Amino acid sequence: MREYEVALNQNSLVKYLRKPAKEFTRHDIIRYIEENHIEQVNFHYVNEAGKIKTLNFVITSRAYLESILSTGERVDGSSLFSYIDASTSDLYVIPRFKTAFVNPFSDVPTIDMFCSFYTKEGYPLESAPENILRKASRRFTKATGFKIKALGELEYYIIADSEYNEDYPAENQKGYHESTPFAKFEFLRTEAMRLIAKCGGKIKYSHSEVGNFTTEDKYYEQHEIEFNPVDVDEAADQLILGKWILRNLAHKYGVEISFAPKITVGKAGSGLHIHYMVADLQDNNAMIENDKLSPIALKTIAGILDKAKALTAFGNTIPTSYLRLVPHQEAPTNICWGETNRSALVRVPLGWTLKTEMIKDANPFEIAEVPYIPGKQTAEFRAPDGSADIYHLLAGMVMAMQSGLEMQNGLNLAEKLRADGNIFSDKELLAKLEQLPASCYESAEELEKEIRFFNQDNVFPKGTLDRFIKMLKSYDDKNLSERLYQKEDEIMKLVQRFINYG
């Protein structure tokens, strides 16, 4: 690892061990623990609903530390997964050393790590969320010779007492990229950025978002933290880590944080936009060819659009998800894509493909040669929200992208579904486009149609798909938007029910 990469890396273990996290070994972790007087170890893992769980250890001897880092520990699988019977419920949790970080909230020096689940026979648990994503990723690479890198845009609201907005009051629904003192909780967001980086997360930037408003007793302020692209399994871990850190900071400062897709009627909702890129195994971006979107990029977009209806089963998992996905908003409803088009389901953002010298134009005294930095181009799937089951969503997206690459008519489908400009002003185009499901129930019906697809090579075990379908149908929310039309009190009861979901 180059010296400056170590020096600028925020992760204490990376700095101390002088190697990238992906190369961490058990002996590296033990060395750091011994030489830095670490007293505790925490294991984290994610249950079937995508919720982070924790197992705590206090270090009492070198032999004990060697034991838990070599063989993990056993847990009650029946309390984590609904399909595991209590009579045969033991599972192993095995730490992944590359995820190790110093816990920023513990009162005593503590190292935390994410874990994977293994069965009593020592095999990865087929239905564990992180293993489903790993299977999808490996299948993609084996079939294509490429890999997927991804990042998430983590949007959320901070909910505090209304007095926070008394001085320099924020302008209603005008909070995009606002600065202090009009953005009251920039300090919490930037502290979250710093802690996520210290815990190994790769942060791109953060800013305040559009949504802010005040009620009689509460102040609501929307923010976003966006990550940098990393290997797709790492991207899922980072989003889980980001939510955990934000909620801990909310607890520290006596406020509430909500990742809910809809916070109230008539105000900006919160999405969880997922950017992805296809890269070769040396991390070279394959999304651009001759300064234009490559056939690979176009085919993966076609694959996402082809499976978009079913993907909502993983990315939009609660009834209020579909109060966000309404026409004429930035949240998409129609299945199409476009370049820099925020009304489309898949957006291709600016990617720095032009070989210009904007920096010299802005800085006349800059005389050094400006490096051309390729590889920033991504595509953005805009439907998911904070209720997304992140590992399952990313696994489904990877499978859809592989399907697009293998599709005979992938390029034709991409061309057919391209939308330039605001789709809602083009009535002829709008009439031709299919729409996303309008409820959890409809989403479940779309997933039912695709069971055979997602069950290929047992990437998604059938039991996992059946569980999603049963859960989504249990909300009985078909035609919910019509039923709740102009019934603000009932809408708010529903919003409050899911305010802390995700």
C-alpha positions, -999 to +999 in steps of 0.1 A: +000+000+000+015+034-010+026+056+019+001+084+012-028+060+010-019+048+045-014+083+058-048+096+045-068+065+055-090+072+085-092+036+097-069+032+127-061-005+119-051+004+083-028+031+096-013+010+123-009-023+103+001-004+071-019-026+048-054-024+032-082-038+051-089-065+026-055-081+035-061-082+073-054-115+089-062-130+123-027-123+135-030-087+123-061-082+145-045-099+175-014-077+171-034-046+170-055-057+200-024-065+221-004-034+212-032-010+216-047-024+248-081-033+233-103-048+260-134-060+241-144-075+207-179-071+192-193-093+164-220-078+142-242-097+118-274-091+099-306-112+104-331-121+077-348-087+079-315-068+073-312-056+109-278-054+126-272-076+156-243-076+181-225-102+202-200-088+229-168-104+241-144-093+269-108-103+263-095-124+292-065-142+276-045-146+244-059-182+241-095-169+244-089-142+218-073-168+194-103-190+199-130-165+190-110-152+160-102-187+148-135-204+152-161-177+158-190-184+181-224-201+180-257-183+181-294-192+181-304-192+145-341-196+153-341-161+169-325-146+138-342-165+110-379-174+110-374-206+089-348-222+114-365-245+139-355-242+176-348-279+177-318-275+153-311-238+156-273-235+163-253-215+137-217-203+137-208-166+132-174-162+117-157-128+116-146-112+084-113-095+093-114-070+065-144-053+082-126-047+115-127-012+131-123+005+164-158+011+179-163+048+182-191+046+208-177+021+234-166+033+268-137+009+267-113+002+238-132-022+215-127-038+181-158-046+160-162-069+130-189-080+107-196-118+105-209-144+082-232-173+091-222-210+088-241-242+094-232-270+118-216-287+088-193-257+083-209-244+051-221-209+045-258-206+054-276-205+020-302-180+031-280-156+050-284-121+034-246-116+031-242-150+015-270-144-010-252-113-022-219-132-023-234-159-044-249-134-068-216-116-071-195-147-077-220-160-102-218-127-121-180-128-122-178-164-132-202-158-161-189-125-173-153-120-162-163-087-146-174-076-112-199-051-098-190-021-077-217-001-060-225+027-037-255+040-019-270+075-013-282+073+023-310+098+028-326+104+062-344+129+083-333+143+117-363+149+140-358+174+168-377+198+190-391+227+170-370+252+190-340+241+169-354+261+140-362+293+158-329+311+149-321+314+112-352+293+103-348+270+073-370+277+043-396+250+038-386+223+013-356+245+002-328+227+022-308+213-007-270+219+001-280+245+027-252+257+050-251+264+087-268+282+105-298+275+082-289+237+083-290+230+120-276+195+120-246+197+097-224+190+127-241+156+133-238+147+096-201+156+094-194+137+126-211+107+110-189+110+079-158+111+101-169+081+121-179+061+091-145+067+075-128+057+108-148+025+107-136+017+072-164+033+051-155+050+018-173+083+019-178+105-013-195+135+003-225+146+023-249+175+022-283+187+035-312+176+013-344+193+001-367+183+029-371+205+060-402+217+078-415+225+112-447+214+130-460+227+162-436+207+183-410+192+159-384+203+134-376+179+105-343+183+085-332+160+057-296+150+049-277+127+027-244+108+029-231+093-003-205+066-005-178+059-030-180+028-052-166-004-037-170-041-044-207-048-041-206-069-009-186-042+008-211-016-004-238-035+016-218-036+047-210+001+045-247+011+043-255-011+073-226+005+091-237+040+081-272+035+095-258+021+128-235+051+133-262+076+125-286+061+149-259+060+177-252+096+171-289+104+172-291+087+206-260+107+217-275+140+208-311+133+219-327+135+185-343+109+163-332+097+128-356+082+103-347+065+070-384+061+063-394+066+026-421+091+036-421+113+067-453+133+062-478+143+035-466+167+008-429+168+018-398+153+002-394+116+008-361+097+014-347+074-011-317+050-011-305+054-047-280+028-057-252+036-081-233+008-098-205+002-122-192-028-141-154-032-137-128-057-148-109-076-121-082-049-121-109-023-112-110-007-146-144+008-153-162-009-182-191+016-184-175+039-210-162+031-245-150+058-268-163+084-244-198+070-246-218+045-226-205+011-235-226-018-247-219-034-214-234-004-195-265-003-218-271-041-214-269-039-176-294-010-177-317-031-198-314-059-173-323-037-143-353-022-162-365-057-172-365-069-136-374-035-120-409-045-109-397-075-090-367-056-075-392-034-056-398-064-034-363-060-020-360-022-024-394-009-013-406-032+014-432-012+034-465+004+025-452+040+029-426+032+001-454+036-023-465+070-009-430+081-021-432+065-056-458+088-071-459+106-105-445+140-111-419+138-084-382+130-085-390+095-072-396+073-103-428+055-113-421+046-149-397+020-162-372+039-184-337+054-183-320+086-193-288+105-191-288+130-162-326+125-161-339+125-125-375+116-136-362+082-150-360+050-131-323+045-140-303+077-144-268+079-159-252+109-141-224+130-153-192+110-154-163+132-162-158+117-196-149+150-213-112+156-215-115+193-206-094+215-183-122+231-162-099+233-132-075+256-152-104+278-163-115+282-127-078+286-115-058+307-140-026+302-120-028+264-122+000+256-147+006+219-139-008+193-163-043+183-153-045+145-149-074+127-167-090+105-141-113+079-159-135+054-142-161+076-124-191+067-146-219+049-129-256+042-135-281+050-107-312+029-098-335+054-082-364+033-069-351+019-036-357+037-003-346+033+033-368+003+039-346-017+014-333-050+025-298-040+013-281-074+008-311-089-010-316-057-031-280-056-043-280-094-050-312-090-071-296-061-090-265-081-097-286-110-111-306-085-132-275-070-146-261-104-155-294-112-172-291-080-192-256-089-204-269-124-215-301-110-231-303-114-269-320-080-274-304-061-245-292-032-266-326-029-284-344-029-251-321-002-238-328+020-268-365+014-266-367+025-229-345+055-233-361+088-222-346+122-228-361+151-210-389+151-184-410+120-192-441+136-177-442+163-204-440+137-233-475+121-232-468+098-262-437+084-245-454+082-211-482+061-226-457+035-238-439+030-205-447+004-180-450+014-144-436+002-111-459-016-086-481+007-066-481-013-034-463-040-014-490-064-026-483-057-062-446-059-056-451-094-042-471-104-072-443-093-095-417-113-074-439-144-077-436-141-115-398-141-111-393-169-086-376-191-111-352-163-122-340-154-087-338-190-076-313-198-104-283-217-090-300-213-056-288-177-053-321-168-036-333-200-019-370-205-026-378-201+011-363-167+011-384-156-018-415-171-003-408-152+030-406-119+011-439-126-008-457-135+024-444-104+043-453-080+015-488-095+010-494-094+048-497-056+046-528-059+025-521-026+009-534-030-026-549+002-038-537+019-006-531+052-022-566+054-034-580+043-001-560+069+018-566+098-007-572+130+013-573+111+046-543+128+061-548+115+097-548+079+084-517+086+063-499+100+093-508+069+114-493+047+087-462+070+085-457+068+123-460+030+122-429+028+100-410+058+111-381+038+125-381+010+099-350+001+079 
